[in-house]
Each structure stands twice: as C-alpha cells, then as structure tokens.
Amino acid sequence: MTVPTDVAGRYRMERRLGAGGMSTVFKATDTVLERPVAVKLLAEHLADDEAFVARFRREALAAARLQHPNIVQVFDSGHDPDSRRHYIVMEYVDGPSCADLLRERKRLEIEETVQVVRDACHGLDYAHRMGVVHRDVKPGNLLIAAAMRTTKLADFGIAKAAEQTRITQVGSVLGTAAYLSPEQARGDEAGPRSDTYSLGVCAYQFLTGRLPHEYASLTELALKQQQQAVVPITDYRPEVPRELDDAIRMSLERDPAARYSSALEFARAIDAGFHGERTAATERLAASDEVTRALEATSATRAMPRTGYVPPAAAEPARARAAAPRVTRPPRDDRAAARAASRRRWSAFLALLAVIVAIAAVGVALLSSGGGQVRAPNQDQVEDQIGEMRDFIRQHAR
C-alpha cells in the first residue's frame, strides 16, 4: 500500500497510529490551521465500491454534525485526486485507546472503568439524540485524552457506511464480533440499545479481563448470547461492588427492551453502582437475580437424590427428613381396593351399632311392660334374632 506524503494539498502525513481492514489512521499536521490532526485513509479497494463510497459520504457528514466533548470531532472529508484515496480528517487525541490499556494491563481499575464508561455514555446519549447510532463501540474506539483524562468515542459513521455493501454481504460482520449485540449478531438493524450493549461488553472486559461470552465463531457467540447467562463480575473480581456489577450486566440483557432506555440511564446506574447504590433500573435486575437464585436453589434441592450432593445450607433439613419414618404408598390400583375394604369395615361397624341399639330398646320395652320386672324372652325368638343379626353383618361387610 502506497502512503501519500500529503493529502488534499493540506494535510502533511507524519506517522501511522493504527490500521484495520477498512482503513489506516495517521497522525498529520493541518498546514493551514497549524494543528495536529488524525487522517483516516480508506483502503484502496473500497474506492471501486460506489455504494460504499456514497454511504460513507453521507455518514461522514452525519458524524461531522456531532460536536460533544466525549466524541472525536470530524473536521473534513473528501477524495484526494493524487493518491485516489478517500479520507476523513479528525481531531487528534493525544493518548491511548482502551484497547492499548487492555493489552498493557489486562484489566482496568474500578474507578477508571466507571469514568471511561460514564464519559462514553454521555457521548452516545448525545449522538442518539442527534439520530446517529455508532454500531461499532469497542475498546479500540474509546480514546483517552491524556491531558484531561477524558474518554472520546471515535469512528462514528463508518459501520453504517459498510452495511449491506458487497464487501459485507458474504456473511462477514463488521467490527469485532465480541462486542456485537445479540440483534446485530442475528443480522438485525442496530439501534441505540445496541450501542449500550456493546459498551457494557467493554465495561465487563475492563473489570474482569475477559469477555462476557467466550467464542470460537460468530455462530457460537450468537448461541451463547441467547442461551447462557452472563457470569457476575464479582465471581472474577470480588472487590467490585455488587451494585456496579448489576449496573453493567443490565446493559448485557439479551432482550433490548430489558436494557437501559438510554445511554444516560446507563451512566446514572454506573455512578450509583460505584457508590454502592442502585437505581430503579438496577433494582429490577437485582430482584430478577434473587428469583433466579431461588429457582436454582429449588432445582438443586430437587436434584439431590439424583446427584447425591447436599448443599451445606440444606444438610440439616435433609438429615431430618432422612431420619423420619418413610411412608410407602400403595400402588394406584391397590388404593381403590383399600378404600372399598375400609367402607365395608365402616358399614359393619354401623350395622353392629344398630343391633346394639335395638337390643337396648328391647330391654327397655321388657322392663316397661313388666312393671319393673324382667320377663325371660322366648329361646326360639332369641336364636332367630341372633341369626338375623349375623346375616345382616355379613351382607354389609362385603
């Protein structure tokens, strides 16, 4: 690739700052205004893609409208006739990107992470209100201005320009896949909450040194995003306040509607979480987590006879249940027979009780009729009554 020494007769190229599949960024000097700038030269093969060039111009104009302390300012764009290269001239940020910091330190400090994410949230909120979605939020696009320690978002517009062009229609996904929201991984249109998700992935990585979902392919990533819950940050870094953990993980909800309604709401939750407080939004996530933990505990208890594992908290109740006598229920077919036998026994008891009452009544009648003297009953009558009583009991005991 041939690098021009100057672009548009105005920007003197000095040194390369970084490169990607679509462009290369150089530090340069604006010889007219005598100030340092960053010049992004688009890859040579993109010059032949008319659809991309048209989209790029529209998006570059949209990005140039964004003027915010947390967004890298776009100063100029065009086509250099000498090198036949399309270019964008941007504000030069004298400082590392968050990708540089991760390579150097593996993870960031808690307060540093909060500041970076909060600044990025304010930049995204402004852009979203202006109708611009970034679509490619990642550590490499989060630049730290060394003098003010302010985070600035770079590369607005480039992702949108590349969508649906022939360079991406073969199934590749622009940007680093790890930071794509589930809807972007499915190929759906990205919205403001997609940017919030991507920033949440960055925050998670800043604190843990790892991604929410490790993957070997985009398909595997999409499946994990849909099926696996994000492991709490505190599992990897216990000193992180649980409220801050909740604030970050809420931005990683797979359903966009379950995420923050705006990037500004995310910023407020991050601030509150850092101070051990919750917002209304993170209260919902905390309540949801409590329900999930309760369900998991219930499932684990039910699974104990199969696995043989008894959690410590459930050990005493489990031993108490084991010591209690075990009641064996008869099979379902035998229960009906048992109920029928019970009814027969109950009927026999009632029949016997009726006979006893009848005998008592006969005794009372005999006493009454004899003026207080008992008359001996006829022997044949007694035997007949006993026989009838036996027959009655047999019939009601079947």
Stockholm file with secondary structure:
# STOCKHOLM 1.0

chainA/1-398         MTVPTDVAGRYRMERRLGAGGMSTVFKATDTVLERPVAVKLLAEHLADDEAFVARFRREALAAARLQHPNIVQVFDSGHDPDSRRHYIVMEYVDGPSCADLLRERKRLEIEETVQVVRDACHGLDYAHRMGVVHRDVKPGNLLIAAAMRTTKLADFGIAKAAEQTRITQVGSVLGTAAYLSPEQARGDEAGPRSDTYSLGVCAYQFLTGRLPHEYASLTELALKQQQQAVVPITDYRPEVPRELDDAIRMSLERDPAARYSSALEFARAIDAGFHGERTAATERLAASDEVTRALEATSATRAMPRTGYVPPAAAEPARARAAAPRVTRPPRDDRAAARAASRRRWSAFLALLAVIVAIAAVGVALLSSGGGQVRAPNQDQVEDQIGEMRDFIRQHAR
#=GR chainA/1-398 SS CCCCSEETTTEEEEEEEEECSSEEEEEEEETTTTEEEEEEEECGGGGGCHHHHHHHHHHHHHHHTCCCTTBCCEEEEEEETTTTEEEEEEECCCSCBHHHHHHHHSSCCHHHHHHHHHHHHHHHHHHHHTTCCCSCCCGGGEEEETTTTEEEECCTTHHHHHTTSTTTTTSCCSSCGGGCCHHHHTTCCCCHHHHHHHHHHHHHHHHHSSCSSCCSSHHHHHHHHHHCCCCCGGGTCTTSCHHHHHHHHHTTCSSGGGSCSSHHHHHHHHHHHHTTCCCHHHHHHHHHHHHHHHHHHHHHHHHHHHHCCCCGGGHHHHHHHHHSCCCCCCCHHHHHHHHHHHHHHHHHHHHHHHHHHHHHHHHHHHHHHTTTCCCCCCHHHHHHHHHHHHHHHHHHTC
#=GC SS_cons         CCCCSEETTTEEEEEEEEECSSEEEEEEEETTTTEEEEEEEECGGGGGCHHHHHHHHHHHHHHHTCCCTTBCCEEEEEEETTTTEEEEEEECCCSCBHHHHHHHHSSCCHHHHHHHHHHHHHHHHHHHHTTCCCSCCCGGGEEEETTTTEEEECCTTHHHHHTTSTTTTTSCCSSCGGGCCHHHHTTCCCCHHHHHHHHHHHHHHHHHSSCSSCCSSHHHHHHHHHHCCCCCGGGTCTTSCHHHHHHHHHTTCSSGGGSCSSHHHHHHHHHHHHTTCCCHHHHHHHHHHHHHHHHHHHHHHHHHHHHCCCCGGGHHHHHHHHHSCCCCCCCHHHHHHHHHHHHHHHHHHHHHHHHHHHHHHHHHHHHHHTTTCCCCCCHHHHHHHHHHHHHHHHHHTC
//
